Amino acid sequence: MERIIIPLETVPIISTSSKGDQSKWQVDNKWIKQNTRGYEGQAEVLASLILSCSTLTEREYVKYHLCEILLPNGETSLGCYSYDFREKLQEVTLERLFEANFSSTDSILNNTALSTEEKFEQLLRQVELYTGINVREELVRMLAFDALILNEDRHTNNILFLYNPMQKSWRLAPIFDNGLSFLSDEKDYPQGKPLTILKRKVKAKPLNSNFSKQLALYKGPAFINKTKLLRALETIDIDFGRAQQVLLSQLNDPSFAHLFYEGRVAND
């Protein structure tokens, strides 16, 4: 496992999630995140491993690596790191995109009269109005992936757009920040409890607290190579612990069958 030394002068960036704060640092072109509630680092790496066995290109997801973090005070901690994907583009979260246009996602997401699909369609229309791009396929695929990995942290600041001020163009950022997945929060999901019970406690975001409702939005082709994924799990030299148990449990759930294909290419 790689060891990353955090220089004394590096100021920690306190990242706020739905579960509280998490310390992370930018050292050169690496973003380092510290485990704070359990095994978030293993969850990040496992999530990116799944996507490496999918039809997504490397530009469409962030790859994470496990690491040991040597803190400036001499203490060590486990975590993960990724490389900066922003290049020289400006990052704008979904929430900030609405705020920049004198609006808020709350009027859509908190409207109990709207179905999950209606909320999604309204968000999509506004995003296209603000940016000129249609990201329907990418967003529903991301929500389906979130359901598979039980990602409970896909709030509106974890959906990111990148703006090129020179070309005045927009694109959706790669899928990132999957640490609160696979029951990685051991404070809320204690080790030793049955997975079937713990999985029922996890709440989805942002359109509905029910993962099945968001999963139902995805009607596209299978995008994860199950054969390749299982082979990768057998050969990789990483102990994912309970995260892998959760994944295998999800793979056996027929509600996710349409996300997977077997063989070399999709639709073989």
C-alpha positions in Angstrom: 0.0 0.0 0.0 1.3 3.4 -0.9 2.2 5.8 1.9 1.5 9.5 1.3 3.1 12.1 3.5 1.1 15.2 4.2 3.5 18.2 4.2 3.3 20.3 7.4 2.3 23.4 5.4 -0.6 21.6 3.6 -3.9 23.0 4.9 -6.6 20.3 5.3 -9.8 20.8 3.3 -12.8 19.9 5.4 -15.3 18.3 3.0 -18.9 18.2 4.3 -20.9 15.1 3.4 -24.4 14.1 4.5 -22.6 12.3 7.4 -20.5 15.2 8.6 -16.9 16.3 7.9 -14.1 14.4 6.3 -10.5 15.6 6.1 -8.9 15.7 2.7 -5.8 17.2 1.2 -4.5 18.2 -2.2 -0.8 17.3 -2.6 0.5 18.1 -6.1 -2.1 16.6 -8.4 -3.4 14.1 -5.9 -6.5 14.4 -3.7 -6.1 12.4 -0.5 -9.1 11.4 1.7 -9.0 10.1 5.2 -11.2 7.3 6.5 -13.4 8.9 9.3 -16.4 6.6 9.8 -15.2 3.2 8.7 -13.8 1.8 5.4 -14.6 4.6 3.0 -11.3 4.2 1.2 -12.0 0.5 0.4 -15.5 1.5 -0.8 -14.1 4.2 -3.1 -11.6 1.7 -4.6 -14.2 -1.0 -5.0 -16.6 1.4 -6.7 -13.9 2.4 -9.2 -13.0 -1.2 -9.8 -16.6 -1.9 -10.8 -16.5 1.0 -13.2 -13.2 -0.2 -14.7 -15.1 -3.3 -15.7 -17.8 -1.4 -17.4 -18.4 0.3 -20.7 -17.6 3.7 -19.2 -14.4 5.3 -20.4 -11.7 6.4 -18.0 -12.8 10.0 -18.5 -16.2 9.1 -17.1 -15.2 8.0 -13.6 -12.5 8.7 -11.1 -10.1 5.9 -10.2 -9.2 5.6 -6.5 -6.2 4.0 -4.8 -5.8 2.8 -1.2 -3.1 4.5 0.8 -1.7 5.0 4.3 -1.7 8.7 5.2 1.2 10.1 7.4 -0.3 13.2 9.1 1.8 16.3 10.0 1.4 15.4 13.7 3.1 12.0 13.1 0.0 9.9 13.3 -1.0 7.6 10.5 -4.4 6.9 9.0 -5.9 4.8 6.3 -7.6 6.4 3.3 -7.5 6.7 -0.5 -6.3 9.1 -3.2 -7.2 10.0 -6.7 -5.7 12.3 -9.3 -7.2 15.7 -10.0 -9.6 15.4 -12.9 -10.5 19.1 -13.2 -7.6 20.1 -15.5 -8.1 23.9 -15.8 -11.8 23.8 -15.9 -14.1 25.4 -13.4 -16.1 23.1 -11.2 -19.8 23.8 -10.5 -22.0 21.5 -8.5 -25.6 20.9 -9.4 -26.7 22.9 -6.5 -24.4 25.9 -7.4 -25.5 25.7 -11.0 -29.1 26.3 -9.8 -28.0 29.0 -7.4 -26.1 30.8 -10.1 -29.3 31.0 -12.1 -31.2 32.4 -9.0 -32.9 29.1 -8.3 -32.7 26.1 -6.1 -33.1 22.3 -6.5 -35.3 22.3 -3.3 -38.4 23.4 -5.2 -38.1 20.3 -7.3 -36.6 17.7 -4.9 -38.8 18.6 -1.9 -42.0 18.7 -4.0 -44.0 15.7 -2.7 -46.5 16.1 -5.5 -43.9 15.0 -8.0 -43.0 11.4 -8.8 -39.3 10.4 -8.9 -39.4 10.5 -12.7 -41.1 13.9 -12.8 -38.4 15.3 -10.4 -35.7 13.9 -12.7 -37.3 15.3 -15.8 -37.6 18.8 -14.3 -34.0 18.8 -13.1 -32.9 17.6 -16.5 -34.8 20.4 -18.3 -33.2 23.0 -16.0 -29.7 21.6 -16.4 -30.1 21.7 -20.2 -31.4 25.2 -20.0 -28.5 26.4 -17.9 -25.7 24.5 -19.7 -27.0 23.5 -23.1 -26.1 19.9 -22.6 -28.3 16.8 -22.3 -26.9 14.4 -19.6 -29.9 12.1 -19.3 -28.1 8.9 -20.1 -25.1 9.7 -17.8 -27.3 10.7 -14.8 -29.7 7.8 -14.9 -26.7 5.4 -15.3 -25.0 7.1 -12.3 -28.2 6.7 -10.2 -28.4 3.0 -11.2 -24.8 2.5 -10.2 -25.5 4.3 -6.9 -28.3 1.8 -6.2 -26.0 -1.1 -6.9 -23.3 0.1 -4.5 -25.7 1.6 -1.9 -24.3 5.1 -2.2 -26.1 7.2 0.4 -24.2 10.4 -0.4 -25.3 11.4 -3.9 -26.5 14.8 -2.8 -26.7 17.8 -5.2 -23.1 18.9 -4.3 -21.8 15.4 -5.4 -23.1 15.9 -8.9 -20.5 18.1 -10.6 -20.3 20.0 -13.9 -17.1 21.3 -15.5 -17.1 24.6 -17.3 -14.5 25.7 -19.9 -14.4 29.5 -19.8 -12.3 29.8 -22.9 -14.7 27.7 -25.0 -17.7 28.6 -23.0 -18.7 24.9 -22.9 -20.0 22.5 -20.3 -19.6 18.8 -19.6 -20.6 16.5 -16.7 -17.7 15.6 -14.4 -16.7 12.0 -14.0 -18.4 9.9 -11.3 -16.6 10.6 -8.0 -16.9 10.5 -4.3 -18.4 7.0 -3.6 -16.9 6.6 -0.2 -20.2 6.3 1.7 -21.2 3.1 -0.1 -21.2 -0.6 0.7 -22.2 0.1 4.3 -18.8 1.7 4.9 -20.1 3.8 7.7 -19.5 1.4 10.6 -21.0 3.8 13.1 -24.4 3.6 11.4 -24.0 0.1 10.1 -22.1 -1.9 12.8 -20.0 -4.9 11.9 -21.6 -8.2 12.8 -25.1 -7.2 11.9 -26.9 -9.2 9.1 -26.5 -7.5 5.7 -30.1 -8.0 4.9 -31.1 -5.8 7.8 -28.4 -3.2 7.3 -29.1 -2.8 3.6 -32.7 -1.9 4.3 -31.6 1.0 6.5 -29.7 2.8 3.7 -31.4 5.8 2.2 -30.8 7.0 -1.4 -30.4 10.5 -2.8 -31.2 12.9 -4.3 -34.5 12.2 -6.0 -36.0 9.6 -3.6 -34.9 7.9 -0.5 -35.8 4.6 -2.1 -33.0 3.1 -4.3 -35.5 1.1 -6.3 -37.3 4.2 -7.4 -34.1 5.7 -8.8 -32.9 2.4 -10.3 -36.2 2.2 -12.2 -35.2 5.4 -14.2 -32.5 3.4 -15.9 -33.8 1.7 -19.1 -30.5 1.7 -21.0 -28.2 -1.2 -22.0 -26.2 -3.3 -19.6 -23.0 -1.6 -18.8 -21.1 -3.7 -16.3 -19.2 -6.7 -17.4 -20.0 -9.3 -14.7 -17.4 -11.8 -15.9 -14.6 -9.3 -15.9 -15.7 -7.9 -12.5 -15.7 -11.3 -10.8 -12.3 -12.1 -12.3 -11.0 -8.8 -11.1 -12.2 -9.5 -7.5 -10.5 -12.9 -7.6 -7.1 -11.6 -8.7 -6.8 -8.2 -7.1 -4.5 -8.0 -4.1 -6.8 -6.0 -1.9 -8.9 -7.1 1.1 -12.2 -5.2 0.7 -13.7 -6.9 3.8 -17.4 -6.3 4.2 -17.6 -4.1 1.1 -17.0 -7.1 -1.1 -19.6 -9.1 0.8 -22.1 -6.3 0.2 -21.2 -6.2 -3.5 -21.6 -10.0 -3.9 -25.0 -9.8 -2.2 -26.1 -7.1 -4.6 -24.9 -9.2 -7.6 -27.3 -11.9 -6.5 -30.2 -9.5 -6.4 -32.3 -10.0 -9.6 -33.4 -6.3 -9.6 -29.8 -5.4 -10.8 -29.6 -8.1 -13.5 -30.2 -5.5 -16.3 -27.1 -3.7 -15.4 -24.8 -6.6 -16.2 -23.6 -8.5 -19.2 -21.3 -11.4 -19.5 -18.5 -12.0 -22.1 -16.2 -9.6 -23.8 -18.5 -6.9 -25.0 -21.9 -5.6 -24.1 -24.8 -7.4 -25.8 -22.7 -10.4 -26.8 
